[in-house]
């Protein structure tokens, strides 16, 4: 049977990095939302063209905000899953150690 060794600290670091990426995407999402606040005359005053440009801009901003939210949610889930994985490895190691300790005490009788 192969020897499997897990670097739990590395798994935790990856989880933390994913959480930080999620936080960064939240900040970028806020910046995108702030960029959506464009005054009515920002694209000029040409009949129909100004409204068309403004509507296209608003659509792009909304799409960008949705992508940043999706990225945030994905990185948040990855970070949480990696944290849970590291916790599970540590619990398993503790349970194995306790099992061997119990067996060792039983053999000493």
N, C-alpha and C positions, 0 to 999 in steps of 0.2 A: 504494500500500500504506500503511495507517495506521501512524503512529508509535506503538509500544507501549513504554511506560516503566513499569517495576516499581519500587516503593519497597521494596527488600529490607529496609531497616531497619524499616519498618512491618510487614512480614510477620514478621520476627523478634520484634518487640514483641508481635504477636498470639500467636505461638507461646509466648512467655514467659508471657503472660496466661493462656493455656489451661493451661499447666503449673501456674501458681499456683492456678488454679481447681481443678485436680485435687488439689493438695495440701490445699487448704481442705476439699474434700469428704472427704478421708481423715480429717481432724481431726473433722469433723462425724460421720462414720461411727463413729469411736471413741467419741464422746460418746453416740451412739445405742446402741452396744453396752454402754456403761457403764450406761445407763438401763434396760437389760434385766435387770439384777441386782436383782430385787425379792424381798424376803423373803416367805415363804409367807403370813404373816398380813396383808400390806399391804392387801389388799382386803377385810379383815374376816373374820369366821368364820361366815358364813351358809352352811348346807348347799347345795351345788351352785352357788349364786350366786357365792361367792368364787372357786371354781375356774373358773367360766365367765368372770368378769371377768379373772382372771389369764391364762387361755388367750387371750382376745381381745387383751389387752394385749401378750402375747408375740408373737402373730401380727402385730400392727401394728408392733412394734419390728423383727421380722424383715423384714417388707416394706420398712420404711424403710431398713434397712441394705442390702438388695439394691438399692434405688434409688440410694443414695449410691455403692455400688460400681460400678453401671452408669454413673452420671454421671462418676465418677472415671476409669473406663476410657475413656469417650468423650472427655473433655477431654485425657487423656494421649495418645490417638491423634491428636487434632486438633493438639496441640502438637508432637508428633513429625513429623507430616506437614508442618506449616508450616515447621518447621526444615529438613526435607529439601528442601522447595520452595525456600527461600531459598538453601540450599547449591547446588542445581541451577542457579538463576539465576546465581549468582556463578561457578560452573564454566563455564557457557555463555559468559558475558561474557569470562572469561579466555581461553577457546578462540578466541572470535571475535577478540579483541585479538591473540593469538598468530598467528592466520591472516593478519590484515592486516599484521602486522609481517613475517611471512615473505614475503608478496606484495611488500611495499615493498622488502625487501632484494633480492628477485629482480629487481625492475624497475630497481634501481640498477646492475646489471651492464652 
